[in-house]
Amino acid sequence: MTMRVRALLLTLLTASTLAACGGEGTKSTPAGGGPVRGGPTIKVADSEVGPILVDGSGRTLYGFTRDRDKSSNCDADCIAVWPALTSSAPASAGDRAVTSLLGQAGPAEGAAQVTYGEWPLYYYVGDAVAGDLNGQGIDDEWFVVAPDGSLIKQTP
């Protein structure tokens, strides 16, 4: 199966999963491609690779090694597989997250991508439920983010 076909299948699977979730879980997810209203909560959860960043619903957040200085280098094909965490309001720090590391990259008005440390934050369409780490280490460019803002390159 080619990478493009795999990405398309994962996108369709995730879209249908997110559509079925509803409630609080959709508040800080990229479902529908729209920004989060009221600002997402970024918190720390324990995982197989140690403490990592997750959204308010416990969904894993990733950083992309090609991103630099809080600026995304993920093009449209990339975003189809790695949806950006966007919000029109600033994110807030939840359990064990560091407020001073939170920020936004993008336009001053409207939706901007949430950043933590120097990393814009993304989801992976192959993560179906809270706690999934299916995107960890993909192409040796996508890694979960640690509470100190570094990328964790260990695999589960």
DABEL-V108308 format. One record per helix or strand. SS is the DSSP state (@ for helix, = for strand). FROM is the first residue (numbers start at 1). TO is the last residue. If there is no record, write none. Layout:
ss-><SS/SS>
from-><FROM/FROM>
to-><TO/TO>
This chain:
ss-><@/@/@/=/=/=/=/=/=/=/@/=/=/=/@/=/=/=/=/@/=/=>
from-><3/23/31/36/41/50/60/62/68/71/76/84/86/92/99/102/112/119/122/138/142/151>
to-><21/26/33/36/47/55/60/64/68/71/81/84/87/93/101/105/116/120/122/140/145/152>
